[in-house]
Amino acid sequence: MKKPRLFSKILGISLALLVSAQARAAMDLSANAVLRDHLWRDLSSKPKDQRPTTGLVLSAGGTRASAHIGVISVLEESGFPIDIVAGTSMGAIIGSLYADGKSPDELRKLSLRIGASNGSNISPWTLLKYLFAQKLFSSKKLELFIKKEIKDKRFEQLKKPFACVAMDINSGEAIIFREGRVAPAVRASMNLPGVFKPVEYRHRYLVDGAIVDYVPVDAARLLGAKWVLASVTEDDFTQARPDNVISSMQQVIDIRGAMILDAQKKTANFLIEPAVGSVPSTGGTALYMTPRPWMIDQGALQANQLLHKAEESYILFSMPAILKGY
């Protein structure tokens, strides 16, 4: 009886040593990597008043923007410091929930509930009204959804400073929200024009912010972010084939956003762009279609591949301030 136990023990030790050897082989033990890891541990452990303030910016993108959740999960797991959050449209929904303290697992579960039933008053009857009476839908249910999840908080009550962007449909002006109640601001940021009635707020009529600020790096900077990581879920128009009014309207917004996207991306310090460009903003069928898990996984995959480069970018950006004693 002892021999089998001894054999099992030896086999277990051998497997452990093999796995350990493979792990060491997979690790980057170069002098640059060791130095980077040392600097990163020191920098990321500092309180935010002793290092440059970081901002996470989440782009618009409809269904595609669910990839932001995967990006957040990798950043959280690695201990990457995120001090400020900003988002537009679907990025505003995810950003508000994350700024309130929702974990990546909670965000993944909540994303499955961001469907047409929670986002608007769309139903067969209201769809007929829209088609024959030219009535716009209401996005009030989205406001109620956010209000339920974050307890109708004001911006200053969130755990991380947060901003989101909408557009004044009368002037074309970008409206950056960073104070007041969060839920109506997020609703306005996600309010697709031509489908939803403009949200009236402080004598303005507001629609989806993606038209004027697809990647709101400026909003994060306004909150005090010095170094900005932007998660961008850009559309690939060569693959998109709108098949209904809603998806057509969303693609128009995406095309308009793309016209300013290149310039906006250059204002970020680091970019993560998950490979979800071939997915229509609306999932090809209905607005706020339930995100597919693989989109979230694509965000995690891309963030994981670029994590060390993001760390290096932040280290290099921080060095002058650190050498001066910040």
N, C-alpha and C positions, 0 to 999 in steps of 0.2 A: 504493500500500500504506500510505502514511503517513496518508492522509486517514481511512480507516476506524479506524486506531489512535487518531488524534487525536479522532475523533468518539466513540469508546468511552470515552476518557479524560474528555472533557467531560461525557458522559452520566453516567459514574460519579460525578464531582464534584458534578454537579447533583442526583443522587439522594441523595448523602450530605448535601448542604446541606438538601434537602427533609426528610429524616428528622430531621436535627438541629433544624430549625425546628419540626417537629411535636412533637418531644420537649420543646422549650422551652415550647411552647404548653400541653402536657399537664402540665408541672411547675407546682406551686404556688409562685409567687415572691412571695407576699404577705409583709409584714413579720413577721407572726406565724409563718408557715411557716419563714422564714429563721432567725428567732430560735429556734424549736423545733429545727431541724436542728443549729444551733450548740450549743445546750444538750445535745442528745442525743449528739452526737459526743463532747463533753467528759465527760458522765456515763457513757456506756457504755464508754468507754476506761479508766475508773478501775478499779483493782483492787478486789475485793469488800470489802476492809476500809476502803475510803474512800467507800463508798456504801451505802445500805440493801440488805440481803440480799434477793434475789428468790427466790421459790418458784414452781414450775410444778406445778399439781395436775391430775391426769387422772382424770376420773370413771369410774364403772362404766358399763355399757351394752352388754356383749356384743359382737356384731358391729359395732354402731354405733360403738363406741369406737375402731375402726380409724381414724376421722377424726382422732384425736389425732396420728397420724403426720404428717398434712398440716399440722397446727398446728405441730408441732415443726420441720418442714422450713422453714417460713416464718420462724420465730423464729431458727433456726440461720443461715439464709442472710442475714438482716438484721443479724446480730451482736447480737441481743437477749441480754443477760446472764441466764443461768439458773444459779443457784447451788445450788438444792435441788429435789428431785423427790419427789412423793408420789402414790400412786395406789391405787385400789380395784378389785378384780376384774380385768376386762380392762385397766383403766387401770394396775393393778399390774404386769401382764405387760409392757406397753409401757414403763412407767416404769422397771422394773428393767433392761431391756435398754438404754434410753437412758442411765440413770445409770451403766451400765457402760462407756459410750463408743461405743455403736453409732450410726452415722450415720443420717440419714433414709433414705438409699437402702438401707442394710442392714436397717433396720426394715421398710421396704416389702417387701423380699424375705422376711424372716423371717415377716411377717404371713401370707404365702401358705402357710406351713407350720403355722400354728396352727389345725389342723383336728381333727376328732374323733380321728384316729389318733394325734395327738401329745398330745391333752388328756385322754384317758381310755382305759379298757379296753372301750369300746363296740364291739361286733361283733354280727352276727346271733345268734350263740349266747348271748352275755351279755344281749342284748336279750330273748330268750326267757326266760332265767332271771329277768330283772327282772319280766317280765309275769306269769309263772306261779309263781315262787317268792318274789317280792317281795324280790329281792336288790338292794342298792344297788351302783352302779358304783364303781370306784376311780379317783381322779384322779392316781395315781402317775406316769403317763406325762407329765403336765404338769410335775411336779417334775423328772423326768429331762430333759425338753426344756430347761428353764431352766438346770439344772445343766450341761448340755452347752454351752450358749451362753455362760455366764459363768464357766465353770470352777469351779463349786461355791464361789463366793466368799462371804465374810461381808460384812455391810453396810458395815463400816468399810473394806473393800478396794475398794469401788466408787469410780469417779472423781468422782461427785457424791453428797453425802449423800442417802439415799433412805429412805422409810418407806412401808409399806402396811398395810392394815387388814383384819382378819377379825373374826368374831363368835363368842363362846363360846356354843354352842347350849344349854348348861345354864343360863346366867345371863342371856343376852341382852346381855352386856357387849361393848363394842367393844375389840378388842385391837390396839394399834398396835405393829407390828414396826419396830424401828430398830437392832436388834443381833442377833447370831447369824448363822446361815446363811440366805442369801437364798431359795434355791429352795423349801424347805418353807414359808416364810412366804408367798411368792407363790402357791403351790399352795393354801394355806388361804384366801387372799383371794379366790380364784376358784372355791371349792368349793361348787357349787350344792346347797343342802339339798333333800332329798327325791329327789335323783338320785345324788349322790355320798356315800359314807361320810364322816362327819366326820373331819377330820384330827386325830389325837391329838398334842398338843404340850405338853410340860411339864404333864401332868395336866389339860389342857384339851381339849375336843372342839370343833373349829373349823369354821365354814362361811363362806360368801361374806359379805364385809364390806359389800356394797352394802345389806344390810338395815338397818344402823345408821349407815353413814358413806359415803353415795353419792359425795360430793365431799369428800375428806378434807383440807379446808383446815386443820383443827386439827392434823393430823399434820405438815403443812409448818411451821406455826407452832411446833410442839414442837421441830422441828429448827433453829429460829432464823430462819425466813423473816419479814421485816418487811413486804414487799410481795408479794402473791400474785396470780398470773394463773391462773384456773381454766378448763380446757377441759371443757365439759359436753356430753354426748351424751344428752340426756333423751329418753325415749320419748313418742310421741304416742299416747295410749291410744285416741283416737277412730279411729285407723287400724289398730290392731293386731287381728289375728284369729288367736289361737293355734290351731294345728291338731294339736298332739300334747302329750304329758305334759310333755316338757322345755320347750317354748316356753311352756306354761301356767305352769309353776313359775317360769320366768324373768320372766314378766310380773307375777306376784305380787310378786316381789322388786322389780321396777321400780316398781310401784305403792306398795309400802311405802317405797321410797327417795324417791319423789316427795313423800311426806308430810313429809319433813324437808328436801327439796331447796331450797325457797324460802328457808328460814332459813339454810341452809348457803351458798347463793349470795351472800347479803348479807354474809357474813364475808370474801369475797374482795374484792380491790381492783379486779380487772378480770375480765370474763367474755368468753370466746369460745364461742359455741354453734353448731357446724356444723349445717346443715340436713339432718339424717339421722333426724329423729324418726319418720318414717313407716316406717322399717326395723325389723322385729322384732329383738329382741336376739339371737335364735338364727338369724336369716336365714330363719325360717319352716320349717326342716326339721330341722336337727341342731345340737346344741350345738357352739360353736366353728366354725361354718361358715366356710369361707374368705372373708375380707372381699373385697368387690368394689372394684376400683381407684377407682371414682367416689366412694366414701365417703371415701377418703383425700384425693381431689381436693377434695371439699366442705370438708374441714378446712382445706386450704391456701387455698381461695377465701375462706372466712370470715376466716381469720387475716390474709390479705393486705388485705382490706377494712378491718379494724380495727387494723392495725399502727400507724398514726400516732396513733390515739387511745390505744392501749396505751402508746406512748412518752410521750405527753403526760401520761397518768395517773402514770407512774413519775417523770417530771420534776417534776411538781407535788408528789408525795409526798416527793421527795428534797430539795426546795429548802430547807426549814427546817434540815435536817441539814447541807447543803452550806454554807449561809450561816453556820452556827455553826463551820464548819471540820471537821465530822464527826470 
